[in-house]
């Protein structure tokens, strides 16, 4: 029963980590491409 309670929080934290990683990658790409433009 505890696993069912932990699953939502686990997926939520995982989604937050993925969002942070994607935003970091986007910001990096934007910073890297700006000088070339």
N, C-alpha and C positions, 0 to 999 in steps of 0.2 A: 504493500500500500504506500510505503514511503517513496518508492521509486516513481509512482505516478505524480507525487507532489514535487519531486526533484526534477523530473523531466522538463516541465515548462520553464523553470528558472534556468536550467542548463541550456535549453535552446535559446532562451532570451539572451543570456550572457554571450553565447556563441554568436548570435546575430549581431550583438553590439560590437563584439571584437571584429567581426567581418566588416561591419560598417566603418569602424575606425580604420581598419586596414585599407579599405577601398578609398576612403576620404584622403588618407595619407598618400596613397598611390596617385590619386588624381591631383593632389596639391604638388607632389613631386614632378609629375608629368607637366603640369602647368608652369612650374618654375623652370624646368629644363627646356621647355619649348619656347618660352618667352624670349630668351636671348637670341635664339636662332631666327625668330620672326623679326 
